[in-house]
Amino acid sequence: MSTDTPRLRSLGLDPATGKEALAVTHPGGRLEELADVHALKAAAVLVTVVGAVLEVGKASDAELAAFVTPLHAALEECVGIMAADRE
């Protein structure tokens, strides 16, 4: 990814409307920093929830499968953050 490439990123939910707030961010910008913080917090919460479910050990395959898409999205976002930091 070029360092000049803007990215559409989530900044979380708008408390007034409940809708997801999105921004076109640029590497090194303030919105990029806010999006990174949001993505890392969301990933940390997801890791905690999935860890708790796995620890109990009583989830069905269908319940565990429901975590695959959000875990993939969180991992993809975190990898994107790491890649951008290396450029």
Secondary structure, 3 states (H helix, E strand, C coil): CCCCCCEEEEEEECCCCCCEEEEEECCCCHHHHHHHHHHHHHHHHHHHHHHHHHHHCCCCHHHHHCCHHHHHHHHHHHHHHHHHHHC
